[in-house]
């Protein structure tokens, strides 16, 4: 099953949900079923052992991840 990113229309919180093809998402924070699917950033893994470069618009490393799909999140 794929993981999808959603935002809740009620509480406006974002979440990632593992969803089957016929399942309807509900917000894990407030229980609402008024969820909007977000456009996800594609992820991939290369055969190289070197780290990928950090995007120029990311905050400094000490600020933590910049959001869902951040290039600095653990793989």
PDB file with SEQRES, HELIX, SHEET and CRYST1 records, atoms N, CA, C and O in Angstrom:
SEQRES   1 A   75  UNK UNK UNK UNK UNK UNK UNK UNK UNK UNK UNK UNK UNK          
SEQRES   2 A   75  UNK UNK UNK UNK UNK UNK UNK UNK UNK UNK UNK UNK UNK          
SEQRES   3 A   75  UNK UNK UNK UNK UNK UNK UNK UNK UNK UNK UNK UNK UNK          
SEQRES   4 A   75  UNK UNK UNK UNK UNK UNK UNK UNK UNK UNK UNK UNK UNK          
SEQRES   5 A   75  UNK UNK UNK UNK UNK UNK UNK UNK UNK UNK UNK UNK UNK          
SEQRES   6 A   75  UNK UNK UNK UNK UNK UNK UNK UNK UNK UNK                      
HELIX    1 AA1 UNK A   61  UNK A   63  5                                   3    
SHEET    1 AA1 3 UNK A  14  UNK A  19  0                                        
SHEET    2 AA1 3 UNK A   2  UNK A   8 -1                                        
SHEET    3 AA1 3 UNK A  35  UNK A  37 -1                                        
CRYST1    1.000    1.000    1.000  90.00  90.00  90.00 P 1           1          
ATOM      1  N   UNK A   1       0.846  -1.184   0.000  1.00  0.00           N  
ATOM      2  CA  UNK A   1       0.000   0.000   0.000  1.00  0.00           C  
ATOM      3  C   UNK A   1       0.888   1.243   0.000  1.00  0.00           C  
ATOM      4  O   UNK A   1       1.909   1.273   0.686  1.00  0.00           O  
ATOM      5  N   UNK A   2       0.509   2.261  -0.759  1.00  0.00           N  
ATOM      6  CA  UNK A   2       1.307   3.492  -0.795  1.00  0.00           C  
ATOM      7  C   UNK A   2       1.005   4.420   0.379  1.00  0.00           C  
ATOM      8  O   UNK A   2      -0.053   4.343   1.005  1.00  0.00           O  
ATOM      9  N   UNK A   3       1.961   5.294   0.655  1.00  0.00           N  
ATOM     10  CA  UNK A   3       1.794   6.329   1.678  1.00  0.00           C  
ATOM     11  C   UNK A   3       1.417   7.621   0.956  1.00  0.00           C  
ATOM     12  O   UNK A   3       2.077   8.019  -0.005  1.00  0.00           O  
ATOM     13  N   UNK A   4       0.360   8.267   1.422  1.00  0.00           N  
ATOM     14  CA  UNK A   4      -0.092   9.528   0.836  1.00  0.00           C  
ATOM     15  C   UNK A   4      -0.008  10.627   1.886  1.00  0.00           C  
ATOM     16  O   UNK A   4      -0.130  10.362   3.082  1.00  0.00           O  
ATOM     17  N   UNK A   5       0.198  11.856   1.438  1.00  0.00           N  
ATOM     18  CA  UNK A   5       0.200  13.018   2.321  1.00  0.00           C  
ATOM     19  C   UNK A   5      -1.137  13.735   2.186  1.00  0.00           C  
ATOM     20  O   UNK A   5      -1.635  13.937   1.078  1.00  0.00           O  
ATOM     21  N   UNK A   6      -1.714  14.116   3.321  1.00  0.00           N  
ATOM     22  CA  UNK A   6      -3.004  14.792   3.350  1.00  0.00           C  
ATOM     23  C   UNK A   6      -2.944  16.004   4.264  1.00  0.00           C  
ATOM     24  O   UNK A   6      -2.076  16.104   5.131  1.00  0.00           O  
ATOM     25  N   UNK A   7      -3.888  16.930   4.054  1.00  0.00           N  
ATOM     26  CA  UNK A   7      -4.124  18.017   4.999  1.00  0.00           C  
ATOM     27  C   UNK A   7      -5.606  17.973   5.356  1.00  0.00           C  
ATOM     28  O   UNK A   7      -6.454  17.776   4.485  1.00  0.00           O  
ATOM     29  N   UNK A   8      -5.910  18.153   6.619  1.00  0.00           N  
ATOM     30  CA  UNK A   8      -7.287  18.107   7.107  1.00  0.00           C  
ATOM     31  C   UNK A   8      -7.946  19.469   6.898  1.00  0.00           C  
ATOM     32  O   UNK A   8      -7.381  20.501   7.261  1.00  0.00           O  
ATOM     33  N   UNK A   9      -9.132  19.467   6.316  1.00  0.00           N  
ATOM     34  CA  UNK A   9      -9.868  20.718   6.099  1.00  0.00           C  
ATOM     35  C   UNK A   9     -10.451  21.269   7.396  1.00  0.00           C  
ATOM     36  O   UNK A   9     -10.802  22.447   7.459  1.00  0.00           O  
ATOM     37  N   UNK A  10     -10.559  20.438   8.430  1.00  0.00           N  
ATOM     38  CA  UNK A  10     -11.113  20.883   9.713  1.00  0.00           C  
ATOM     39  C   UNK A  10     -10.036  21.506  10.607  1.00  0.00           C  
ATOM     40  O   UNK A  10     -10.153  22.667  10.999  1.00  0.00           O  
ATOM     41  N   UNK A  11      -8.980  20.734  10.931  1.00  0.00           N  
ATOM     42  CA  UNK A  11      -7.971  21.218  11.882  1.00  0.00           C  
ATOM     43  C   UNK A  11      -6.712  21.733  11.194  1.00  0.00           C  
ATOM     44  O   UNK A  11      -5.816  22.255  11.857  1.00  0.00           O  
ATOM     45  N   UNK A  12      -6.633  21.592   9.867  1.00  0.00           N  
ATOM     46  CA  UNK A  12      -5.533  22.083   9.043  1.00  0.00           C  
ATOM     47  C   UNK A  12      -4.181  21.472   9.389  1.00  0.00           C  
ATOM     48  O   UNK A  12      -3.144  22.090   9.147  1.00  0.00           O  
ATOM     49  N   UNK A  13      -4.178  20.259   9.957  1.00  0.00           N  
ATOM     50  CA  UNK A  13      -2.925  19.565  10.242  1.00  0.00           C  
ATOM     51  C   UNK A  13      -2.595  18.638   9.084  1.00  0.00           C  
ATOM     52  O   UNK A  13      -3.489  18.058   8.467  1.00  0.00           O  
ATOM     53  N   UNK A  14      -1.287  18.499   8.787  1.00  0.00           N  
ATOM     54  CA  UNK A  14      -0.829  17.603   7.740  1.00  0.00           C  
ATOM     55  C   UNK A  14      -0.457  16.258   8.341  1.00  0.00           C  
ATOM     56  O   UNK A  14      -0.026  16.177   9.492  1.00  0.00           O  
ATOM     57  N   UNK A  15      -0.628  15.195   7.545  1.00  0.00           N  
ATOM     58  CA  UNK A  15      -0.262  13.868   8.006  1.00  0.00           C  
ATOM     59  C   UNK A  15       0.068  12.977   6.815  1.00  0.00           C  
ATOM     60  O   UNK A  15      -0.284  13.288   5.677  1.00  0.00           O  
ATOM     61  N   UNK A  16       0.743  11.874   7.087  1.00  0.00           N  
ATOM     62  CA  UNK A  16       1.022  10.851   6.083  1.00  0.00           C  
ATOM     63  C   UNK A  16       0.234   9.617   6.490  1.00  0.00           C  
ATOM     64  O   UNK A  16       0.278   9.203   7.649  1.00  0.00           O  
ATOM     65  N   UNK A  17      -0.489   9.024   5.539  1.00  0.00           N  
ATOM     66  CA  UNK A  17      -1.314   7.856   5.837  1.00  0.00           C  
ATOM     67  C   UNK A  17      -1.020   6.741   4.845  1.00  0.00           C  
ATOM     68  O   UNK A  17      -0.867   6.994   3.650  1.00  0.00           O  
ATOM     69  N   UNK A  18      -0.941   5.518   5.333  1.00  0.00           N  
ATOM     70  CA  UNK A  18      -0.796   4.328   4.512  1.00  0.00           C  
ATOM     71  C   UNK A  18      -2.201   3.922   4.093  1.00  0.00           C  
ATOM     72  O   UNK A  18      -2.999   3.494   4.927  1.00  0.00           O  
ATOM     73  N   UNK A  19      -2.510   4.053   2.802  1.00  0.00           N  
ATOM     74  CA  UNK A  19      -3.883   3.892   2.339  1.00  0.00           C  
ATOM     75  C   UNK A  19      -4.012   2.827   1.254  1.00  0.00           C  
ATOM     76  O   UNK A  19      -3.189   2.754   0.342  1.00  0.00           O  
ATOM     77  N   UNK A  20      -5.047   2.008   1.361  1.00  0.00           N  
ATOM     78  CA  UNK A  20      -5.408   1.071   0.312  1.00  0.00           C  
ATOM     79  C   UNK A  20      -6.199   1.803  -0.762  1.00  0.00           C  
ATOM     80  O   UNK A  20      -6.638   2.931  -0.535  1.00  0.00           O  
ATOM     81  N   UNK A  21      -6.393   1.185  -1.934  1.00  0.00           N  
ATOM     82  CA  UNK A  21      -7.047   1.874  -3.048  1.00  0.00           C  
ATOM     83  C   UNK A  21      -8.502   2.282  -2.792  1.00  0.00           C  
ATOM     84  O   UNK A  21      -8.979   3.243  -3.394  1.00  0.00           O  
ATOM     85  N   UNK A  22      -9.202   1.583  -1.927  1.00  0.00           N  
ATOM     86  CA  UNK A  22     -10.629   1.905  -1.695  1.00  0.00           C  
ATOM     87  C   UNK A  22     -10.894   2.521  -0.317  1.00  0.00           C  
ATOM     88  O   UNK A  22     -12.046   2.741   0.057  1.00  0.00           O  
ATOM     89  N   UNK A  23      -9.834   2.795   0.427  1.00  0.00           N  
ATOM     90  CA  UNK A  23      -9.994   3.372   1.762  1.00  0.00           C  
ATOM     91  C   UNK A  23     -10.221   4.878   1.690  1.00  0.00           C  
ATOM     92  O   UNK A  23      -9.689   5.553   0.809  1.00  0.00           O  
ATOM     93  N   UNK A  24     -11.011   5.396   2.619  1.00  0.00           N  
ATOM     94  CA  UNK A  24     -11.249   6.834   2.733  1.00  0.00           C  
ATOM     95  C   UNK A  24     -10.414   7.326   3.922  1.00  0.00           C  
ATOM     96  O   UNK A  24     -10.500   6.752   5.008  1.00  0.00           O  
ATOM     97  N   UNK A  25      -9.608   8.380   3.733  1.00  0.00           N  
ATOM     98  CA  UNK A  25      -8.765   8.860   4.833  1.00  0.00           C  
ATOM     99  C   UNK A  25      -9.568   9.607   5.891  1.00  0.00           C  
ATOM    100  O   UNK A  25     -10.567  10.263   5.597  1.00  0.00           O  
ATOM    101  N   UNK A  26      -9.100   9.487   7.129  1.00  0.00           N  
ATOM    102  CA  UNK A  26      -9.659  10.302   8.207  1.00  0.00           C  
ATOM    103  C   UNK A  26      -8.488  10.879   8.993  1.00  0.00           C  
ATOM    104  O   UNK A  26      -7.440  10.245   9.119  1.00  0.00           O  
ATOM    105  N   UNK A  27      -8.671  12.062   9.508  1.00  0.00           N  
ATOM    106  CA  UNK A  27      -7.613  12.780  10.211  1.00  0.00           C  
ATOM    107  C   UNK A  27      -7.270  12.078  11.526  1.00  0.00           C  
ATOM    108  O   UNK A  27      -8.160  11.830  12.339  1.00  0.00           O  
ATOM    109  N   UNK A  28      -5.986  11.754  11.747  1.00  0.00           N  
ATOM    110  CA  UNK A  28      -5.600  11.126  13.009  1.00  0.00           C  
ATOM    111  C   UNK A  28      -5.642  12.099  14.189  1.00  0.00           C  
ATOM    112  O   UNK A  28      -5.567  11.669  15.340  1.00  0.00           O  
ATOM    113  N   UNK A  29      -5.761  13.400  13.920  1.00  0.00           N  
ATOM    114  CA  UNK A  29      -5.780  14.410  14.982  1.00  0.00           C  
ATOM    115  C   UNK A  29      -7.201  14.708  15.475  1.00  0.00           C  
ATOM    116  O   UNK A  29      -7.444  14.773  16.680  1.00  0.00           O  
ATOM    117  N   UNK A  30      -8.152  14.891  14.520  1.00  0.00           N  
ATOM    118  CA  UNK A  30      -9.511  15.283  14.930  1.00  0.00           C  
ATOM    119  C   UNK A  30     -10.588  14.300  14.464  1.00  0.00           C  
ATOM    120  O   UNK A  30     -11.744  14.423  14.868  1.00  0.00           O  
ATOM    121  N   UNK A  31     -10.222  13.318  13.613  1.00  0.00           N  
ATOM    122  CA  UNK A  31     -11.194  12.316  13.166  1.00  0.00           C  
ATOM    123  C   UNK A  31     -12.009  12.702  11.946  1.00  0.00           C  
ATOM    124  O   UNK A  31     -12.801  11.896  11.458  1.00  0.00           O  
ATOM    125  N   UNK A  32     -11.834  13.916  11.444  1.00  0.00           N  
ATOM    126  CA  UNK A  32     -12.600  14.374  10.286  1.00  0.00           C  
ATOM    127  C   UNK A  32     -12.246  13.567   9.042  1.00  0.00           C  
ATOM    128  O   UNK A  32     -11.116  13.103   8.892  1.00  0.00           O  
ATOM    129  N   UNK A  33     -13.225  13.406   8.151  1.00  0.00           N  
ATOM    130  CA  UNK A  33     -12.974  12.745   6.875  1.00  0.00           C  
ATOM    131  C   UNK A  33     -12.862  13.757   5.743  1.00  0.00           C  
ATOM    132  O   UNK A  33     -12.853  13.378   4.572  1.00  0.00           O  
ATOM    133  N   UNK A  34     -12.777  15.033   6.079  1.00  0.00           N  
ATOM    134  CA  UNK A  34     -12.601  16.094   5.080  1.00  0.00           C  
ATOM    135  C   UNK A  34     -11.104  16.310   4.858  1.00  0.00           C  
ATOM    136  O   UNK A  34     -10.525  17.287   5.334  1.00  0.00           O  
ATOM    137  N   UNK A  35     -10.490  15.377   4.124  1.00  0.00           N  
ATOM    138  CA  UNK A  35      -9.054  15.382   3.892  1.00  0.00           C  
ATOM    139  C   UNK A  35      -8.757  15.717   2.433  1.00  0.00           C  
ATOM    140  O   UNK A  35      -9.445  15.241   1.530  1.00  0.00           O  
ATOM    141  N   UNK A  36      -7.739  16.528   2.210  1.00  0.00           N  
ATOM    142  CA  UNK A  36      -7.296  16.868   0.862  1.00  0.00           C  
ATOM    143  C   UNK A  36      -5.916  16.255   0.640  1.00  0.00           C  
ATOM    144  O   UNK A  36      -5.024  16.400   1.476  1.00  0.00           O  
ATOM    145  N   UNK A  37      -5.746  15.567  -0.498  1.00  0.00           N  
ATOM    146  CA  UNK A  37      -4.461  14.955  -0.809  1.00  0.00           C  
ATOM    147  C   UNK A  37      -3.487  16.043  -1.243  1.00  0.00           C  
ATOM    148  O   UNK A  37      -3.837  16.925  -2.027  1.00  0.00           O  
ATOM    149  N   UNK A  38      -2.259  15.972  -0.727  1.00  0.00           N  
ATOM    150  CA  UNK A  38      -1.209  16.917  -1.086  1.00  0.00           C  
ATOM    151  C   UNK A  38      -0.311  16.313  -2.160  1.00  0.00           C  
ATOM    152  O   UNK A  38      -0.233  15.092  -2.300  1.00  0.00           O  
ATOM    153  N   UNK A  39       0.355  17.163  -2.904  1.00  0.00           N  
ATOM    154  CA  UNK A  39       1.332  16.709  -3.880  1.00  0.00           C  
ATOM    155  C   UNK A  39       2.598  16.335  -3.114  1.00  0.00           C  
ATOM    156  O   UNK A  39       3.152  17.163  -2.391  1.00  0.00           O  
ATOM    157  N   UNK A  40       3.051  15.117  -3.264  1.00  0.00           N  
ATOM    158  CA  UNK A  40       4.228  14.631  -2.543  1.00  0.00           C  
ATOM    159  C   UNK A  40       5.496  14.869  -3.351  1.00  0.00           C  
ATOM    160  O   UNK A  40       5.475  14.930  -4.580  1.00  0.00           O  
ATOM    161  N   UNK A  41       6.582  14.998  -2.632  1.00  0.00           N  
ATOM    162  CA  UNK A  41       7.895  15.088  -3.253  1.00  0.00           C  
ATOM    163  C   UNK A  41       8.359  13.673  -3.548  1.00  0.00           C  
ATOM    164  O   UNK A  41       8.302  12.802  -2.680  1.00  0.00           O  
ATOM    165  N   UNK A  42       8.815  13.444  -4.760  1.00  0.00           N  
ATOM    166  CA  UNK A  42       9.302  12.109  -5.121  1.00  0.00           C  
ATOM    167  C   UNK A  42      10.581  11.803  -4.359  1.00  0.00           C  
ATOM    168  O   UNK A  42      11.414  12.683  -4.139  1.00  0.00           O  
ATOM    169  N   UNK A  43      10.724  10.561  -3.964  1.00  0.00           N  
ATOM    170  CA  UNK A  43      11.924  10.130  -3.243  1.00  0.00           C  
ATOM    171  C   UNK A  43      12.530   8.948  -3.968  1.00  0.00           C  
ATOM    172  O   UNK A  43      11.822   8.151  -4.583  1.00  0.00           O  
ATOM    173  N   UNK A  44      13.804   8.845  -3.893  1.00  0.00           N  
ATOM    174  CA  UNK A  44      14.484   7.724  -4.525  1.00  0.00           C  
ATOM    175  C   UNK A  44      15.778   7.441  -3.808  1.00  0.00           C  
ATOM    176  O   UNK A  44      16.228   8.235  -2.981  1.00  0.00           O  
ATOM    177  N   UNK A  45      16.366   6.333  -4.116  1.00  0.00           N  
ATOM    178  CA  UNK A  45      17.610   5.951  -3.487  1.00  0.00           C  
ATOM    179  C   UNK A  45      18.604   5.650  -4.592  1.00  0.00           C  
ATOM    180  O   UNK A  45      18.288   4.937  -5.544  1.00  0.00           O  
ATOM    181  N   UNK A  46      19.776   6.180  -4.470  1.00  0.00           N  
ATOM    182  CA  UNK A  46      20.794   5.922  -5.481  1.00  0.00           C  
ATOM    183  C   UNK A  46      21.717   4.815  -4.995  1.00  0.00           C  
ATOM    184  O   UNK A  46      21.727   4.489  -3.808  1.00  0.00           O  
ATOM    185  N   UNK A  47      22.476   4.248  -5.889  1.00  0.00           N  
ATOM    186  CA  UNK A  47      23.419   3.200  -5.515  1.00  0.00           C  
ATOM    187  C   UNK A  47      24.662   3.753  -4.857  1.00  0.00           C  
ATOM    188  O   UNK A  47      25.484   2.991  -4.348  1.00  0.00           O  
ATOM    189  N   UNK A  48      24.813   5.059  -4.857  1.00  0.00           N  
ATOM    190  CA  UNK A  48      25.987   5.709  -4.290  1.00  0.00           C  
ATOM    191  C   UNK A  48      25.910   5.736  -2.772  1.00  0.00           C  
ATOM    192  O   UNK A  48      24.818   5.771  -2.204  1.00  0.00           O  
ATOM    193  N   UNK A  49      27.053   5.721  -2.120  1.00  0.00           N  
ATOM    194  CA  UNK A  49      27.082   5.822  -0.655  1.00  0.00           C  
ATOM    195  C   UNK A  49      27.252   7.256  -0.196  1.00  0.00           C  
ATOM    196  O   UNK A  49      27.170   7.541   0.999  1.00  0.00           O  
ATOM    197  N   UNK A  50      27.491   8.170  -1.145  1.00  0.00           N  
ATOM    198  CA  UNK A  50      27.664   9.570  -0.747  1.00  0.00           C  
ATOM    199  C   UNK A  50      26.299  10.211  -0.503  1.00  0.00           C  
ATOM    200  O   UNK A  50      25.297   9.818  -1.100  1.00  0.00           O  
ATOM    201  N   UNK A  51      26.281  11.187   0.370  1.00  0.00           N  
ATOM    202  CA  UNK A  51      25.039  11.879   0.722  1.00  0.00           C  
ATOM    203  C   UNK A  51      24.596  12.777  -0.428  1.00  0.00           C  
ATOM    204  O   UNK A  51      25.420  13.275  -1.195  1.00  0.00           O  
ATOM    205  N   UNK A  52      23.292  12.974  -0.538  1.00  0.00           N  
ATOM    206  CA  UNK A  52      22.750  13.890  -1.531  1.00  0.00           C  
ATOM    207  C   UNK A  52      22.964  15.322  -1.056  1.00  0.00           C  
ATOM    208  O   UNK A  52      22.944  15.565   0.150  1.00  0.00           O  
ATOM    209  N   UNK A  53      23.166  16.273  -1.955  1.00  0.00           N  
ATOM    210  CA  UNK A  53      23.349  17.664  -1.533  1.00  0.00           C  
ATOM    211  C   UNK A  53      22.056  18.229  -0.942  1.00  0.00           C  
ATOM    212  O   UNK A  53      20.957  17.871  -1.367  1.00  0.00           O  
ATOM    213  N   UNK A  54      22.204  19.104   0.030  1.00  0.00           N  
ATOM    214  CA  UNK A  54      21.041  19.756   0.652  1.00  0.00           C  
ATOM    215  C   UNK A  54      20.580  20.882  -0.262  1.00  0.00           C  
ATOM    216  O   UNK A  54      21.390  21.651  -0.778  1.00  0.00           O  
ATOM    217  N   UNK A  55      19.269  20.967  -0.455  1.00  0.00           N  
ATOM    218  CA  UNK A  55      18.700  22.012  -1.313  1.00  0.00           C  
ATOM    219  C   UNK A  55      19.034  23.384  -0.746  1.00  0.00           C  
ATOM    220  O   UNK A  55      19.121  23.558   0.470  1.00  0.00           O  
ATOM    221  N   UNK A  56      19.221  24.353  -1.631  1.00  0.00           N  
ATOM    222  CA  UNK A  56      19.626  25.687  -1.203  1.00  0.00           C  
ATOM    223  C   UNK A  56      18.549  26.414  -0.407  1.00  0.00           C  
ATOM    224  O   UNK A  56      18.867  27.339   0.340  1.00  0.00           O  
ATOM    225  N   UNK A  57      17.266  26.016  -0.547  1.00  0.00           N  
ATOM    226  CA  UNK A  57      16.209  26.715   0.184  1.00  0.00           C  
ATOM    227  C   UNK A  57      15.880  26.061   1.524  1.00  0.00           C  
ATOM    228  O   UNK A  57      14.941  26.483   2.200  1.00  0.00           O  
ATOM    229  N   UNK A  58      16.639  25.034   1.918  1.00  0.00           N  
ATOM    230  CA  UNK A  58      16.421  24.400   3.225  1.00  0.00           C  
ATOM    231  C   UNK A  58      17.036  25.274   4.314  1.00  0.00           C  
ATOM    232  O   UNK A  58      18.028  25.960   4.068  1.00  0.00           O  
ATOM    233  N   UNK A  59      16.459  25.256   5.514  1.00  0.00           N  
ATOM    234  CA  UNK A  59      17.053  26.001   6.623  1.00  0.00           C  
ATOM    235  C   UNK A  59      18.364  25.336   7.053  1.00  0.00           C  
ATOM    236  O   UNK A  59      18.638  24.216   6.621  1.00  0.00           O  
ATOM    237  N   UNK A  60      19.175  25.980   7.880  1.00  0.00           N  
ATOM    238  CA  UNK A  60      20.436  25.379   8.324  1.00  0.00           C  
ATOM    239  C   UNK A  60      20.173  24.086   9.097  1.00  0.00           C  
ATOM    240  O   UNK A  60      19.101  23.937   9.685  1.00  0.00           O  
ATOM    241  N   UNK A  61      21.131  23.143   9.111  1.00  0.00           N  
ATOM    242  CA  UNK A  61      20.932  21.845   9.762  1.00  0.00           C  
ATOM    243  C   UNK A  61      20.482  21.929  11.220  1.00  0.00           C  
ATOM    244  O   UNK A  61      19.706  21.088  11.673  1.00  0.00           O  
ATOM    245  N   UNK A  62      20.954  22.922  11.950  1.00  0.00           N  
ATOM    246  CA  UNK A  62      20.560  23.021  13.367  1.00  0.00           C  
ATOM    247  C   UNK A  62      19.085  23.380  13.554  1.00  0.00           C  
ATOM    248  O   UNK A  62      18.563  23.258  14.662  1.00  0.00           O  
ATOM    249  N   UNK A  63      18.398  23.825  12.482  1.00  0.00           N  
ATOM    250  CA  UNK A  63      16.982  24.175  12.561  1.00  0.00           C  
ATOM    251  C   UNK A  63      16.085  22.939  12.455  1.00  0.00           C  
ATOM    252  O   UNK A  63      14.880  23.035  12.689  1.00  0.00           O  
ATOM    253  N   UNK A  64      16.658  21.768  12.101  1.00  0.00           N  
ATOM    254  CA  UNK A  64      15.857  20.546  11.963  1.00  0.00           C  
ATOM    255  C   UNK A  64      15.236  20.463  10.577  1.00  0.00           C  
ATOM    256  O   UNK A  64      15.485  21.327   9.737  1.00  0.00           O  
ATOM    257  N   UNK A  65      14.425  19.428  10.325  1.00  0.00           N  
ATOM    258  CA  UNK A  65      13.806  19.253   9.009  1.00  0.00           C  
ATOM    259  C   UNK A  65      12.895  20.429   8.652  1.00  0.00           C  
ATOM    260  O   UNK A  65      12.255  21.018   9.523  1.00  0.00           O  
ATOM    261  N   UNK A  66      12.846  20.761   7.364  1.00  0.00           N  
ATOM    262  CA  UNK A  66      12.052  21.904   6.926  1.00  0.00           C  
ATOM    263  C   UNK A  66      10.588  21.547   6.702  1.00  0.00           C  
ATOM    264  O   UNK A  66       9.784  22.448   6.460  1.00  0.00           O  
ATOM    265  N   UNK A  67      10.207  20.282   6.770  1.00  0.00           N  
ATOM    266  CA  UNK A  67       8.817  19.871   6.607  1.00  0.00           C  
ATOM    267  C   UNK A  67       8.739  18.474   6.028  1.00  0.00           C  
ATOM    268  O   UNK A  67       9.771  17.836   5.820  1.00  0.00           O  
ATOM    269  N   UNK A  68       7.517  17.976   5.759  1.00  0.00           N  
ATOM    270  CA  UNK A  68       7.370  16.651   5.179  1.00  0.00           C  
ATOM    271  C   UNK A  68       8.129  16.557   3.860  1.00  0.00           C  
ATOM    272  O   UNK A  68       8.030  17.459   3.027  1.00  0.00           O  
ATOM    273  N   UNK A  69       8.866  15.506   3.664  1.00  0.00           N  
ATOM    274  CA  UNK A  69       9.629  15.337   2.449  1.00  0.00           C  
ATOM    275  C   UNK A  69      10.966  16.064   2.459  1.00  0.00           C  
ATOM    276  O   UNK A  69      11.629  16.135   1.424  1.00  0.00           O  
ATOM    277  N   UNK A  70      11.373  16.597   3.587  1.00  0.00           N  
ATOM    278  CA  UNK A  70      12.633  17.328   3.689  1.00  0.00           C  
ATOM    279  C   UNK A  70      13.802  16.426   3.308  1.00  0.00           C  
ATOM    280  O   UNK A  70      13.802  15.230   3.600  1.00  0.00           O  
ATOM    281  N   UNK A  71      14.795  17.017   2.653  1.00  0.00           N  
ATOM    282  CA  UNK A  71      15.948  16.247   2.212  1.00  0.00           C  
ATOM    283  C   UNK A  71      16.803  15.781   3.395  1.00  0.00           C  
ATOM    284  O   UNK A  71      17.666  14.922   3.214  1.00  0.00           O  
ATOM    285  N   UNK A  72      16.589  16.320   4.597  1.00  0.00           N  
ATOM    286  CA  UNK A  72      17.389  15.921   5.753  1.00  0.00           C  
ATOM    287  C   UNK A  72      16.686  14.912   6.660  1.00  0.00           C  
ATOM    288  O   UNK A  72      17.237  14.549   7.699  1.00  0.00           O  
ATOM    289  N   UNK A  73      15.492  14.449   6.300  1.00  0.00           N  
ATOM    290  CA  UNK A  73      14.825  13.444   7.119  1.00  0.00           C  
ATOM    291  C   UNK A  73      15.548  12.117   6.960  1.00  0.00           C  
ATOM    292  O   UNK A  73      16.051  11.825   5.875  1.00  0.00           O  
ATOM    293  N   UNK A  74      15.615  11.293   8.022  1.00  0.00           N  
ATOM    294  CA  UNK A  74      16.284   9.993   7.899  1.00  0.00           C  
ATOM    295  C   UNK A  74      15.625   9.138   6.830  1.00  0.00           C  
ATOM    296  O   UNK A  74      14.400   9.123   6.716  1.00  0.00           O  
ATOM    297  N   UNK A  75      16.410   8.442   6.063  1.00  0.00           N  
ATOM    298  CA  UNK A  75      15.902   7.580   4.991  1.00  0.00           C  
ATOM    299  C   UNK A  75      15.677   6.188   5.503  1.00  0.00           C  
ATOM    300  O   UNK A  75      15.250   5.314   4.748  1.00  0.00           O  
TER     301      UNK A  75                                                      
END                                                                             
